[in-house]
């Protein structure tokens, strides 16, 4: 799977970075997956949030069509 970030998009998710910097214990995102490229869309979200310092702890998906959603829960890495 190609995890390159498209041009014009920061490699780090700015909201995830702000949450990490203010010492939040966890970061949760609910995203709508791209209808044509759901795996690429998900990999991009995960890589940008992990670049902010978070570690993916839990991932759950909803299969309801037409708007497939995914819940991602990130935690701080163990020190």
N, C-alpha and C positions, 0 to 999 in steps of 0.2 A: 504494500500500500504506500503510495506516495504522500509524504507528510509535508511537502513544501508549502509555504504560505504564499498565496497569490500576491502579485505586486500591488502595492498600495495598502496592504493590510499589515498591521504590526505583528511581529512574531509572538508578542506577549499580550494577553488579554488585559486591558487597562483596569477594568472593574475587579477582576480577580487579583491583580497586583495591589490595588488599594485595600482590598479586604485582607490580604496577607500582611501588608504593612501596618494595618491597625490592629494586628494580633487577634483576628477572629479565629475561633477554634476550628470551624469548618466552613466550606463554601459549597452551596448547592445550586445547581443550574438545571432548569427544565428547558429543553430545546426542542424545536420542531425540526425533524430531519428533512433533508432535501428529498423531494419525491423521485428524482432520477439518480442521484448519487448519495444515498443515505450513509454509506460507510465512509466515504471521503469527507463528508460534512462532519460526521462524528469524530473522525480522527483529527480533523483540523481544530475543532473545539477543544478536544482533550489535550492536544499538543500545546496549544496557546495558553491554556490554564495551567498546565504543568510547568510551562516556562516561567510562570509567575511565582513558582515555588511550591505549589500544591501537589499532593499525591492522590491519585484516583483510588477511592476506597470502595465505592459501590456504584453499580450501573444497572438501571432497570429500564425496560422499554415497554411502551404501550403499542399494540398492533392495530389500534382502531384507525381505519381509513376514513377520509383521505389524508388526515393530518397525523402521521406517525410521530410520537413524541418519545423523548428519552430523558430520564432523570439521572443526573450525575451528581454524586456526592464526593467531595474532595476533602482531605484532612491534611494537617501539617505533617511533614515527614518526621519520623522518629529521630530524635537527636542522638 
